[in-house]
Amino acid sequence: MPVHTRRNLSRPAPSGWISFLAHFLLILSAWTLVIKYIFPIAYAIAHGLPLTTHIFWDLWPVAHVWLAWALLRWQPYTKLLAISMSAIEIVIIVTLFYLFLSGPDPQWTIWRTNWFINKVFVLSCFILILGTFTFFRGHLENHSKNLTTPPSP
């Protein structure tokens, strides 16, 4: 009976495209932290405002890092996680864009502009992920089988 080691259960995905998508998510997570937390807190400190005045609270950067890790260290649930998170993100962002842009006079403050630009990149990333997992399903199924099947003795 083969011994399962940590290395066998979390092997890196060899695909350059999958690696690109994972790193895209990591960069987006870092950028989101700057846009949503660091910049607003620095601004509040500089202007003597309460620290949370301009923060848009959410935990999406944590979810994005989780998906990036799952893409880099292919897990049995990676495909399901990528498809579900992509679909949810796309629906949420498109809805938020519709609500923001359909208003009588959208307020283009520095905070909303940063939010909007960030969401354009997040939307682009998740469209690429959903497209990858939809149009290259057969390739990814073989890829996931090769990475999650323990080696024979």
DRENMARKOL-440746 format. One record per atom (N, C-alpha, C): x, y, z; residue in three letters. Coordinates in pm, whole numbers, plus 50000, padded with zeros to 5 digits. Layout:
! DRENMARKOL-440746
<atom c1="X" c2="Y" c3="Z" res="ala"/>
...
This chain:
! DRENMARKOL-440746
<atom c1="50085" c2="49882" c3="50000" res="met"/>
<atom c1="50000" c2="50000" c3="50000" res="met"/>
<atom c1="50089" c2="50125" c3="50000" res="met"/>
<atom c1="50065" c2="50219" c3="49905" res="pro"/>
<atom c1="50153" c2="50336" c3="49897" res="pro"/>
<atom c1="50132" c2="50429" c3="50016" res="pro"/>
<atom c1="50240" c2="50490" c3="50056" res="val"/>
<atom c1="50235" c2="50588" c3="50164" res="val"/>
<atom c1="50209" c2="50725" c3="50102" res="val"/>
<atom c1="50105" c2="50792" c3="50150" res="his"/>
<atom c1="50074" c2="50926" c3="50098" res="his"/>
<atom c1="50152" c2="51028" c3="50179" res="his"/>
<atom c1="50226" c2="51107" c3="50111" res="thr"/>
<atom c1="50299" c2="51215" c3="50179" res="thr"/>
<atom c1="50236" c2="51346" c3="50141" res="thr"/>
<atom c1="50270" c2="51448" c3="50214" res="arg"/>
<atom c1="50217" c2="51582" c3="50184" res="arg"/>
<atom c1="50252" c2="51622" c3="50041" res="arg"/>
<atom c1="50370" c2="51587" c3="49998" res="arg"/>
<atom c1="50414" c2="51622" c3="49863" res="arg"/>
<atom c1="50324" c2="51556" c3="49758" res="arg"/>
<atom c1="50284" c2="51431" c3="49779" res="asn"/>
<atom c1="50199" c2="51362" c3="49684" res="asn"/>
<atom c1="50060" c2="51426" c3="49675" res="asn"/>
<atom c1="50011" c2="51483" c3="49784" res="leu"/>
<atom c1="49876" c2="51537" c3="49786" res="leu"/>
<atom c1="49869" c2="51681" c3="49739" res="leu"/>
<atom c1="49981" c2="51749" c3="49729" res="ser"/>
<atom c1="49977" c2="51888" c3="49685" res="ser"/>
<atom c1="50092" c2="51917" c3="49589" res="ser"/>
<atom c1="50088" c2="51852" c3="49476" res="arg"/>
<atom c1="50189" c2="51873" c3="49374" res="arg"/>
<atom c1="50159" c2="51999" c3="49295" res="arg"/>
<atom c1="50260" c2="52069" c3="49249" res="pro"/>
<atom c1="50234" c2="52190" c3="49170" res="pro"/>
<atom c1="50176" c2="52157" c3="49033" res="pro"/>
<atom c1="50086" c2="52241" c3="48987" res="ala"/>
<atom c1="50030" c2="52226" c3="48853" res="ala"/>
<atom c1="50135" c2="52272" c3="48752" res="ala"/>
<atom c1="50168" c2="52191" c3="48652" res="pro"/>
<atom c1="50275" c2="52226" c3="48561" res="pro"/>
<atom c1="50233" c2="52328" c3="48454" res="pro"/>
<atom c1="50106" c2="52345" c3="48431" res="ser"/>
<atom c1="50061" c2="52431" c3="48323" res="ser"/>
<atom c1="50101" c2="52577" c3="48347" res="ser"/>
<atom c1="50168" c2="52635" c3="48249" res="gly"/>
<atom c1="50207" c2="52776" c3="48259" res="gly"/>
<atom c1="50087" c2="52868" c3="48268" res="gly"/>
<atom c1="49979" c2="52835" c3="48196" res="trp"/>
<atom c1="49860" c2="52918" c3="48198" res="trp"/>
<atom c1="49794" c2="52916" c3="48336" res="trp"/>
<atom c1="49784" c2="52798" c3="48396" res="ile"/>
<atom c1="49725" c2="52787" c3="48530" res="ile"/>
<atom c1="49811" c2="52865" c3="48629" res="ile"/>
<atom c1="49941" c2="52856" c3="48615" res="ser"/>
<atom c1="50033" c2="52931" c3="48701" res="ser"/>
<atom c1="50013" c2="53081" c3="48682" res="ser"/>
<atom c1="49995" c2="53125" c3="48557" res="phe"/>
<atom c1="49969" c2="53266" c3="48529" res="phe"/>
<atom c1="49842" c2="53312" c3="48601" res="phe"/>
<atom c1="49734" c2="53233" c3="48590" res="leu"/>
<atom c1="49608" c2="53270" c3="48654" res="leu"/>
<atom c1="49624" c2="53278" c3="48806" res="leu"/>
<atom c1="49698" c2="53186" c3="48864" res="ala"/>
<atom c1="49721" c2="53187" c3="49008" res="ala"/>
<atom c1="49797" c2="53313" c3="49049" res="ala"/>
<atom c1="49898" c2="53347" c3="48974" res="his"/>
<atom c1="49976" c2="53466" c3="49007" res="his"/>
<atom c1="49897" c2="53594" c3="48981" res="his"/>
<atom c1="49812" c2="53593" c3="48881" res="phe"/>
<atom c1="49720" c2="53705" c3="48856" res="phe"/>
<atom c1="49634" c2="53726" c3="48981" res="phe"/>
<atom c1="49581" c2="53617" c3="49037" res="leu"/>
<atom c1="49499" c2="53626" c3="49159" res="leu"/>
<atom c1="49580" c2="53680" c3="49278" res="leu"/>
<atom c1="49703" c2="53637" c3="49291" res="leu"/>
<atom c1="49787" c2="53685" c3="49402" res="leu"/>
<atom c1="49816" c2="53835" c3="49389" res="leu"/>
<atom c1="49845" c2="53880" c3="49267" res="ile"/>
<atom c1="49868" c2="54022" c3="49244" res="ile"/>
<atom c1="49741" c2="54101" c3="49270" res="ile"/>
<atom c1="49627" c2="54050" c3="49223" res="leu"/>
<atom c1="49499" c2="54117" c3="49250" res="leu"/>
<atom c1="49470" c2="54126" c3="49399" res="leu"/>
<atom c1="49502" c2="54021" c3="49473" res="ser"/>
<atom c1="49479" c2="54022" c3="49617" res="ser"/>
<atom c1="49563" c2="54131" c3="49684" res="ser"/>
<atom c1="49689" c2="54139" c3="49646" res="ala"/>
<atom c1="49777" c2="54242" c3="49703" res="ala"/>
<atom c1="49727" c2="54381" c3="49666" res="ala"/>
<atom c1="49691" c2="54399" c3="49540" res="trp"/>
<atom c1="49643" c2="54528" c3="49492" res="trp"/>
<atom c1="49513" c2="54565" c3="49565" res="trp"/>
<atom c1="49424" c2="54468" c3="49583" res="thr"/>
<atom c1="49298" c2="54492" c3="49652" res="thr"/>
<atom c1="49323" c2="54536" c3="49796" res="thr"/>
<atom c1="49419" c2="54474" c3="49862" res="leu"/>
<atom c1="49451" c2="54515" c3="49998" res="leu"/>
<atom c1="49500" c2="54661" c3="50002" res="leu"/>
<atom c1="49579" c2="54699" c3="49904" res="val"/>
<atom c1="49627" c2="54838" c3="49898" res="val"/>
<atom c1="49510" c2="54933" c3="49871" res="val"/>
<atom c1="49429" c2="54902" c3="49771" res="ile"/>
<atom c1="49319" c2="54989" c3="49730" res="ile"/>
<atom c1="49212" c2="54999" c3="49839" res="ile"/>
<atom c1="49177" c2="54887" c3="49901" res="lys"/>
<atom c1="49065" c2="54885" c3="49995" res="lys"/>
<atom c1="49103" c2="54914" c3="50139" res="lys"/>
<atom c1="49228" c2="54892" c3="50176" res="tyr"/>
<atom c1="49266" c2="54905" c3="50317" res="tyr"/>
<atom c1="49382" c2="55002" c3="50340" res="tyr"/>
<atom c1="49496" c2="54977" c3="50278" res="ile"/>
<atom c1="49615" c2="55057" c3="50308" res="ile"/>
<atom c1="49599" c2="55202" c3="50264" res="ile"/>
<atom c1="49557" c2="55225" c3="50140" res="phe"/>
<atom c1="49538" c2="55362" c3="50091" res="phe"/>
<atom c1="49433" c2="55438" c3="50173" res="phe"/>
<atom c1="49314" c2="55380" c3="50197" res="pro"/>
<atom c1="49215" c2="55453" c3="50277" res="pro"/>
<atom c1="49261" c2="55482" c3="50421" res="pro"/>
<atom c1="49333" c2="55389" c3="50482" res="ile"/>
<atom c1="49382" c2="55412" c3="50619" res="ile"/>
<atom c1="49489" c2="55522" c3="50618" res="ile"/>
<atom c1="49580" c2="55518" c3="50521" res="ala"/>
<atom c1="49683" c2="55622" c3="50511" res="ala"/>
<atom c1="49619" c2="55759" c3="50488" res="ala"/>
<atom c1="49518" c2="55763" c3="50403" res="tyr"/>
<atom c1="49447" c2="55888" c3="50377" res="tyr"/>
<atom c1="49379" c2="55939" c3="50505" res="tyr"/>
<atom c1="49314" c2="55849" c3="50577" res="ala"/>
<atom c1="49246" c2="55887" c3="50701" res="ala"/>
<atom c1="49345" c2="55942" c3="50803" res="ala"/>
<atom c1="49460" c2="55878" c3="50815" res="ile"/>
<atom c1="49563" c2="55925" c3="50908" res="ile"/>
<atom c1="49611" c2="56065" c3="50867" res="ile"/>
<atom c1="49636" c2="56083" c3="50738" res="ala"/>
<atom c1="49687" c2="56211" c3="50688" res="ala"/>
<atom c1="49586" c2="56325" c3="50707" res="ala"/>
<atom c1="49457" c2="56291" c3="50707" res="his"/>
<atom c1="49353" c2="56395" c3="50717" res="his"/>
<atom c1="49282" c2="56396" c3="50851" res="his"/>
<atom c1="49333" c2="56319" c3="50946" res="gly"/>
<atom c1="49274" c2="56319" c3="51081" res="gly"/>
<atom c1="49133" c2="56261" c3="51088" res="gly"/>
<atom c1="49101" c2="56168" c3="51000" res="leu"/>
<atom c1="48969" c2="56104" c3="50998" res="leu"/>
<atom c1="48974" c2="55971" c3="51072" res="leu"/>
<atom c1="48858" c2="55919" c3="51111" res="pro"/>
<atom c1="48858" c2="55783" c3="51167" res="pro"/>
<atom c1="48916" c2="55685" c3="51064" res="pro"/>
<atom c1="48992" c2="55589" c3="51111" res="leu"/>
<atom c1="49066" c2="55499" c3="51020" res="leu"/>
<atom c1="48978" c2="55426" c3="50920" res="leu"/>
<atom c1="48855" c2="55395" c3="50956" res="thr"/>
<atom c1="48770" c2="55313" c3="50868" res="thr"/>
<atom c1="48675" c2="55397" c3="50781" res="thr"/>
<atom c1="48697" c2="55526" c3="50773" res="thr"/>
<atom c1="48607" c2="55615" c3="50699" res="thr"/>
<atom c1="48584" c2="55571" c3="50554" res="thr"/>
<atom c1="48690" c2="55534" c3="50484" res="his"/>
<atom c1="48679" c2="55504" c3="50340" res="his"/>
<atom c1="48706" c2="55357" c3="50306" res="his"/>
<atom c1="48695" c2="55270" c3="50403" res="ile"/>
<atom c1="48723" c2="55128" c3="50378" res="ile"/>
<atom c1="48596" c2="55057" c3="50330" res="ile"/>
<atom c1="48610" c2="54978" c3="50223" res="phe"/>
<atom c1="48502" c2="54892" c3="50175" res="phe"/>
<atom c1="48536" c2="54751" c3="50224" res="phe"/>
<atom c1="48472" c2="54707" c3="50330" res="trp"/>
<atom c1="48507" c2="54581" c3="50395" res="trp"/>
<atom c1="48463" c2="54460" c3="50313" res="trp"/>
<atom c1="48551" c2="54365" c3="50299" res="asp"/>
<atom c1="48517" c2="54233" c3="50245" res="asp"/>
<atom c1="48634" c2="54139" c3="50264" res="asp"/>
<atom c1="48608" c2="54012" c3="50243" res="leu"/>
<atom c1="48712" c2="53910" c3="50260" res="leu"/>
<atom c1="48749" c2="53843" c3="50128" res="leu"/>
<atom c1="48712" c2="53904" c3="50017" res="trp"/>
<atom c1="48743" c2="53843" c3="49887" res="trp"/>
<atom c1="48893" c2="53821" c3="49866" res="trp"/>
<atom c1="48980" c2="53911" c3="49912" res="pro"/>
<atom c1="49123" c2="53883" c3="49891" res="pro"/>
<atom c1="49167" c2="53749" c3="49953" res="pro"/>
<atom c1="49109" c2="53711" c3="50065" res="val"/>
<atom c1="49141" c2="53583" c3="50128" res="val"/>
<atom c1="49095" c2="53468" c3="50037" res="val"/>
<atom c1="48975" c2="53480" c3="49982" res="ala"/>
<atom c1="48923" c2="53377" c3="49891" res="ala"/>
<atom c1="49011" c2="53368" c3="49765" res="ala"/>
<atom c1="49057" c2="53482" c3="49716" res="his"/>
<atom c1="49141" c2="53483" c3="49596" res="his"/>
<atom c1="49276" c2="53415" c3="49622" res="his"/>
<atom c1="49333" c2="53438" c3="49740" res="val"/>
<atom c1="49458" c2="53371" c3="49775" res="val"/>
<atom c1="49436" c2="53220" c3="49787" res="val"/>
<atom c1="49324" c2="53180" c3="49845" res="trp"/>
<atom c1="49291" c2="53037" c3="49855" res="trp"/>
<atom c1="49282" c2="52973" c3="49716" res="trp"/>
<atom c1="49211" c2="53040" c3="49624" res="leu"/>
<atom c1="49200" c2="52985" c3="49488" res="leu"/>
<atom c1="49337" c2="52981" c3="49420" res="leu"/>
<atom c1="49418" c2="53084" c3="49439" res="ala"/>
<atom c1="49552" c2="53084" c3="49380" res="ala"/>
<atom c1="49634" c2="52966" c3="49433" res="ala"/>
<atom c1="49627" c2="52944" c3="49563" res="trp"/>
<atom c1="49698" c2="52830" c3="49622" res="trp"/>
<atom c1="49647" c2="52698" c3="49564" res="trp"/>
<atom c1="49514" c2="52685" c3="49551" res="ala"/>
<atom c1="49456" c2="52562" c3="49497" res="ala"/>
<atom c1="49499" c2="52540" c3="49352" res="ala"/>
<atom c1="49514" c2="52648" c3="49276" res="leu"/>
<atom c1="49560" c2="52636" c3="49138" res="leu"/>
<atom c1="49707" c2="52595" c3="49132" res="leu"/>
<atom c1="49788" c2="52649" c3="49221" res="leu"/>
<atom c1="49930" c2="52617" c3="49222" res="leu"/>
<atom c1="49960" c2="52480" c3="49281" res="leu"/>
<atom c1="49881" c2="52438" c3="49377" res="arg"/>
<atom c1="49899" c2="52310" c3="49446" res="arg"/>
<atom c1="49775" c2="52224" c3="49425" res="arg"/>
<atom c1="49746" c2="52197" c3="49303" res="trp"/>
<atom c1="49622" c2="52133" c3="49256" res="trp"/>
<atom c1="49561" c2="52039" c3="49360" res="trp"/>
<atom c1="49438" c2="52070" c3="49398" res="gln"/>
<atom c1="49364" c2="51990" c3="49495" res="gln"/>
<atom c1="49247" c2="51922" c3="49425" res="gln"/>
<atom c1="49190" c2="51819" c3="49486" res="pro"/>
<atom c1="49075" c2="51751" c3="49422" res="pro"/>
<atom c1="48957" c2="51846" c3="49398" res="pro"/>
<atom c1="48944" c2="51950" c3="49477" res="tyr"/>
<atom c1="48830" c2="52043" c3="49465" res="tyr"/>
<atom c1="48863" c2="52166" c3="49380" res="tyr"/>
<atom c1="48982" c2="52175" c3="49323" res="thr"/>
<atom c1="49025" c2="52297" c3="49253" res="thr"/>
<atom c1="48931" c2="52336" c3="49140" res="thr"/>
<atom c1="48892" c2="52239" c3="49058" res="lys"/>
<atom c1="48806" c2="52270" c3="48943" res="lys"/>
<atom c1="48672" c2="52327" c3="48990" res="lys"/>
<atom c1="48610" c2="52262" c3="49088" res="leu"/>
<atom c1="48481" c2="52310" c3="49141" res="leu"/>
<atom c1="48496" c2="52448" c3="49204" res="leu"/>
<atom c1="48602" c2="52468" c3="49280" res="leu"/>
<atom c1="48626" c2="52598" c3="49344" res="leu"/>
<atom c1="48645" c2="52707" c3="49239" res="leu"/>
<atom c1="48723" c2="52680" c3="49136" res="ala"/>
<atom c1="48750" c2="52779" c3="49031" res="ala"/>
<atom c1="48622" c2="52817" c3="48957" res="ala"/>
<atom c1="48543" c2="52719" c3="48920" res="ile"/>
<atom c1="48419" c2="52747" c3="48846" res="ile"/>
<atom c1="48319" c2="52820" c3="48934" res="ile"/>
<atom c1="48299" c2="52772" c3="49058" res="ser"/>
<atom c1="48199" c2="52837" c3="49144" res="ser"/>
<atom c1="48240" c2="52978" c3="49182" res="ser"/>
<atom c1="48367" c2="52997" c3="49224" res="met"/>
<atom c1="48409" c2="53130" c3="49264" res="met"/>
<atom c1="48404" c2="53225" c3="49145" res="met"/>
<atom c1="48441" c2="53178" c3="49027" res="ser"/>
<atom c1="48436" c2="53263" c3="48908" res="ser"/>
<atom c1="48293" c2="53305" c3="48878" res="ser"/>
<atom c1="48201" c2="53211" c3="48878" res="ala"/>
<atom c1="48061" c2="53243" c3="48847" res="ala"/>
<atom c1="48005" c2="53342" c3="48949" res="ala"/>
<atom c1="48032" c2="53319" c3="49076" res="ile"/>
<atom c1="47981" c2="53408" c3="49182" res="ile"/>
<atom c1="48041" c2="53547" c3="49166" res="ile"/>
<atom c1="48172" c2="53555" c3="49147" res="glu"/>
<atom c1="48238" c2="53685" c3="49130" res="glu"/>
<atom c1="48184" c2="53761" c3="49009" res="glu"/>
<atom c1="48169" c2="53691" c3="48897" res="ile"/>
<atom c1="48120" c2="53757" c3="48776" res="ile"/>
<atom c1="47980" c2="53813" c3="48798" res="ile"/>
<atom c1="47891" c2="53734" c3="48857" res="val"/>
<atom c1="47754" c2="53781" c3="48883" res="val"/>
<atom c1="47755" c2="53901" c3="48977" res="val"/>
<atom c1="47832" c2="53893" c3="49084" res="ile"/>
<atom c1="47837" c2="54004" c3="49181" res="ile"/>
<atom c1="47892" c2="54131" c3="49116" res="ile"/>
<atom c1="48003" c2="54119" c3="49045" res="ile"/>
<atom c1="48065" c2="54238" c3="48986" res="ile"/>
<atom c1="47978" c2="54300" c3="48878" res="ile"/>
<atom c1="47921" c2="54217" c3="48791" res="val"/>
<atom c1="47833" c2="54271" c3="48686" res="val"/>
<atom c1="47713" c2="54341" c3="48750" res="val"/>
<atom c1="47657" c2="54282" c3="48855" res="thr"/>
<atom c1="47544" c2="54344" c3="48925" res="thr"/>
<atom c1="47586" c2="54478" c3="48986" res="thr"/>
<atom c1="47701" c2="54480" c3="49053" res="leu"/>
<atom c1="47749" c2="54605" c3="49114" res="leu"/>
<atom c1="47776" c2="54712" c3="49008" res="leu"/>
<atom c1="47834" c2="54672" c3="48895" res="phe"/>
<atom c1="47857" c2="54767" c3="48786" res="phe"/>
<atom c1="47724" c2="54822" c3="48734" res="phe"/>
<atom c1="47628" c2="54734" c3="48715" res="tyr"/>
<atom c1="47497" c2="54778" c3="48667" res="tyr"/>
<atom c1="47435" c2="54878" c3="48765" res="tyr"/>
<atom c1="47436" c2="54844" c3="48893" res="leu"/>
<atom c1="47377" c2="54934" c3="48993" res="leu"/>
<atom c1="47450" c2="55068" c3="48999" res="leu"/>
<atom c1="47580" c2="55065" c3="48990" res="phe"/>
<atom c1="47658" c2="55189" c3="48996" res="phe"/>
<atom c1="47638" c2="55274" c3="48871" res="phe"/>
<atom c1="47649" c2="55211" c3="48755" res="leu"/>
<atom c1="47644" c2="55287" c3="48630" res="leu"/>
<atom c1="47503" c2="55325" c3="48586" res="leu"/>
<atom c1="47401" c2="55255" c3="48635" res="ser"/>
<atom c1="47264" c2="55286" c3="48594" res="ser"/>
<atom c1="47202" c2="55396" c3="48678" res="ser"/>
<atom c1="47271" c2="55438" c3="48781" res="gly"/>
<atom c1="47219" c2="55548" c3="48863" res="gly"/>
<atom c1="47213" c2="55677" c3="48783" res="gly"/>
<atom c1="47136" c2="55774" c3="48831" res="pro"/>
<atom c1="47120" c2="55898" c3="48755" res="pro"/>
<atom c1="47251" c2="55976" c3="48740" res="pro"/>
<atom c1="47337" c2="55968" c3="48839" res="asp"/>
<atom c1="47463" c2="56041" c3="48834" res="asp"/>
<atom c1="47567" c2="55968" c3="48919" res="asp"/>
<atom c1="47636" c2="55868" c3="48860" res="pro"/>
<atom c1="47735" c2="55794" c3="48939" res="pro"/>
<atom c1="47841" c2="55889" c3="48995" res="pro"/>
<atom c1="47875" c2="55870" c3="49121" res="gln"/>
<atom c1="47974" c2="55955" c3="49187" res="gln"/>
<atom c1="48114" c2="55898" c3="49164" res="gln"/>
<atom c1="48191" c2="55967" c3="49080" res="trp"/>
<atom c1="48326" c2="55921" c3="49046" res="trp"/>
<atom c1="48428" c2="55985" c3="49140" res="trp"/>
<atom c1="48421" c2="55947" c3="49268" res="thr"/>
<atom c1="48520" c2="55993" c3="49364" res="thr"/>
<atom c1="48646" c2="55909" c3="49347" res="thr"/>
<atom c1="48753" c2="55946" c3="49413" res="ile"/>
<atom c1="48876" c2="55867" c3="49407" res="ile"/>
<atom c1="48849" c2="55726" c3="49459" res="ile"/>
<atom c1="48760" c2="55712" c3="49557" res="trp"/>
<atom c1="48731" c2="55582" c3="49617" res="trp"/>
<atom c1="48654" c2="55494" c3="49521" res="trp"/>
<atom c1="48554" c2="55550" c3="49456" res="arg"/>
<atom c1="48474" c2="55473" c3="49359" res="arg"/>
<atom c1="48555" c2="55442" c3="49234" res="arg"/>
<atom c1="48641" c2="55533" c3="49193" res="thr"/>
<atom c1="48723" c2="55509" c3="49074" res="thr"/>
<atom c1="48822" c2="55395" c3="49102" res="thr"/>
<atom c1="48887" c2="55398" c3="49218" res="asn"/>
<atom c1="48977" c2="55288" c3="49255" res="asn"/>
<atom c1="48901" c2="55156" c3="49261" res="asn"/>
<atom c1="48784" c2="55158" c3="49324" res="trp"/>
<atom c1="48700" c2="55038" c3="49333" res="trp"/>
<atom c1="48666" c2="54986" c3="49193" res="trp"/>
<atom c1="48624" c2="55077" c3="49104" res="phe"/>
<atom c1="48581" c2="55038" c3="48970" res="phe"/>
<atom c1="48697" c2="54976" c3="48891" res="phe"/>
<atom c1="48813" c2="55041" c3="48894" res="ile"/>
<atom c1="48929" c2="54989" c3="48820" res="ile"/>
<atom c1="48970" c2="54852" c3="48875" res="ile"/>
<atom c1="48971" c2="54839" c3="49007" res="asn"/>
<atom c1="49003" c2="54710" c3="49069" res="asn"/>
<atom c1="48906" c2="54603" c3="49022" res="asn"/>
<atom c1="48777" c2="54635" c3="49021" res="lys"/>
<atom c1="48676" c2="54536" c3="48982" res="lys"/>
<atom c1="48686" c2="54500" c3="48834" res="lys"/>
<atom c1="48730" c2="54593" c3="48749" res="val"/>
<atom c1="48750" c2="54560" c3="48607" res="val"/>
<atom c1="48857" c2="54451" c3="48594" res="val"/>
<atom c1="48965" c2="54463" c3="48669" res="phe"/>
<atom c1="49071" c2="54362" c3="48664" res="phe"/>
<atom c1="49027" c2="54231" c3="48728" res="phe"/>
<atom c1="48954" c2="54239" c3="48839" res="val"/>
<atom c1="48904" c2="54117" c3="48903" res="val"/>
<atom c1="48807" c2="54045" c3="48808" res="val"/>
<atom c1="48719" c2="54120" c3="48745" res="leu"/>
<atom c1="48626" c2="54062" c3="48649" res="leu"/>
<atom c1="48701" c2="53996" c3="48533" res="leu"/>
<atom c1="48802" c2="54063" c3="48482" res="ser"/>
<atom c1="48883" c2="54006" c3="48373" res="ser"/>
<atom c1="48947" c2="53875" c3="48416" res="ser"/>
<atom c1="49004" c2="53873" c3="48534" res="cys"/>
<atom c1="49069" c2="53753" c3="48585" res="cys"/>
<atom c1="48970" c2="53637" c3="48594" res="cys"/>
<atom c1="48852" c2="53663" c3="48648" res="phe"/>
<atom c1="48757" c2="53554" c3="48667" res="phe"/>
<atom c1="48690" c2="53512" c3="48537" res="phe"/>
<atom c1="48681" c2="53599" c3="48440" res="ile"/>
<atom c1="48633" c2="53558" c3="48307" res="ile"/>
<atom c1="48737" c2="53463" c3="48245" res="ile"/>
<atom c1="48865" c2="53496" c3="48261" res="leu"/>
<atom c1="48971" c2="53408" c3="48210" res="leu"/>
<atom c1="48969" c2="53272" c3="48281" res="leu"/>
<atom c1="48950" c2="53273" c3="48412" res="ile"/>
<atom c1="48946" c2="53146" c3="48487" res="ile"/>
<atom c1="48826" c2="53063" c3="48445" res="ile"/>
<atom c1="48708" c2="53126" c3="48438" res="leu"/>
<atom c1="48587" c2="53052" c3="48399" res="leu"/>
<atom c1="48602" c2="52999" c3="48256" res="leu"/>
<atom c1="48656" c2="53081" c3="48167" res="gly"/>
<atom c1="48679" c2="53037" c3="48029" res="gly"/>
<atom c1="48774" c2="52919" c3="48022" res="gly"/>
<atom c1="48879" c2="52926" c3="48100" res="thr"/>
<atom c1="48977" c2="52818" c3="48102" res="thr"/>
<atom c1="48914" c2="52688" c3="48149" res="thr"/>
<atom c1="48838" c2="52695" c3="48258" res="phe"/>
<atom c1="48779" c2="52574" c3="48314" res="phe"/>
<atom c1="48656" c2="52526" c3="48237" res="phe"/>
<atom c1="48603" c2="52611" c3="48149" res="thr"/>
<atom c1="48490" c2="52571" c3="48066" res="thr"/>
<atom c1="48538" c2="52516" c3="47932" res="thr"/>
<atom c1="48623" c2="52589" c3="47863" res="phe"/>
<atom c1="48663" c2="52552" c3="47727" res="phe"/>
<atom c1="48776" c2="52449" c3="47722" res="phe"/>
<atom c1="48851" c2="52435" c3="47830" res="phe"/>
<atom c1="48961" c2="52338" c3="47832" res="phe"/>
<atom c1="48933" c2="52228" c3="47934" res="phe"/>
<atom c1="48806" c2="52197" c3="47950" res="arg"/>
<atom c1="48762" c2="52099" c3="48050" res="arg"/>
<atom c1="48834" c2="51964" c3="48035" res="arg"/>
<atom c1="48840" c2="51911" c3="47914" res="gly"/>
<atom c1="48904" c2="51781" c3="47892" res="gly"/>
<atom c1="49050" c2="51783" c3="47931" res="gly"/>
<atom c1="49121" c2="51887" c3="47891" res="his"/>
<atom c1="49262" c2="51899" c3="47924" res="his"/>
<atom c1="49280" c2="51909" c3="48076" res="his"/>
<atom c1="49193" c2="51985" c3="48142" res="leu"/>
<atom c1="49205" c2="52002" c3="48286" res="leu"/>
<atom c1="49167" c2="51876" c3="48362" res="leu"/>
<atom c1="49072" c2="51797" c3="48308" res="glu"/>
<atom c1="49038" c2="51671" c3="48373" res="glu"/>
<atom c1="49156" c2="51575" c3="48371" res="glu"/>
<atom c1="49225" c2="51566" c3="48258" res="asn"/>
<atom c1="49345" c2="51482" c3="48251" res="asn"/>
<atom c1="49454" c2="51538" c3="48342" res="asn"/>
<atom c1="49466" c2="51668" c3="48343" res="his"/>
<atom c1="49565" c2="51737" c3="48427" res="his"/>
<atom c1="49539" c2="51705" c3="48574" res="his"/>
<atom c1="49413" c2="51716" c3="48617" res="ser"/>
<atom c1="49381" c2="51692" c3="48758" res="ser"/>
<atom c1="49398" c2="51545" c3="48796" res="ser"/>
<atom c1="49366" c2="51454" c3="48703" res="lys"/>
<atom c1="49386" c2="51311" c3="48732" res="lys"/>
<atom c1="49534" c2="51281" c3="48752" res="lys"/>
<atom c1="49617" c2="51340" c3="48667" res="asn"/>
<atom c1="49762" c2="51316" c3="48679" res="asn"/>
<atom c1="49818" c2="51372" c3="48809" res="asn"/>
<atom c1="49758" c2="51480" c3="48858" res="leu"/>
<atom c1="49812" c2="51543" c3="48978" res="leu"/>
<atom c1="49755" c2="51490" c3="49108" res="leu"/>
<atom c1="49635" c2="51432" c3="49106" res="thr"/>
<atom c1="49574" c2="51388" c3="49231" res="thr"/>
<atom c1="49582" c2="51237" c3="49251" res="thr"/>
<atom c1="49618" c2="51163" c3="49149" res="thr"/>
<atom c1="49632" c2="51018" c3="49163" res="thr"/>
<atom c1="49768" c2="50990" c3="49224" res="thr"/>
<atom c1="49771" c2="50916" c3="49336" res="pro"/>
<atom c1="49900" c2="50886" c3="49397" res="pro"/>
<atom c1="49982" c2="50796" c3="49305" res="pro"/>
<atom c1="50111" c2="50815" c3="49305" res="pro"/>
<atom c1="50196" c2="50731" c3="49219" res="pro"/>
<atom c1="50192" c2="50586" c3="49265" res="pro"/>
<atom c1="50198" c2="50496" c3="49169" res="ser"/>
<atom c1="50198" c2="50353" c3="49205" res="ser"/>
<atom c1="50338" c2="50312" c3="49251" res="ser"/>
<atom c1="50343" c2="50213" c3="49338" res="pro"/>
<atom c1="50473" c2="50174" c3="49394" res="pro"/>
<atom c1="50562" c2="50108" c3="49292" res="pro"/>
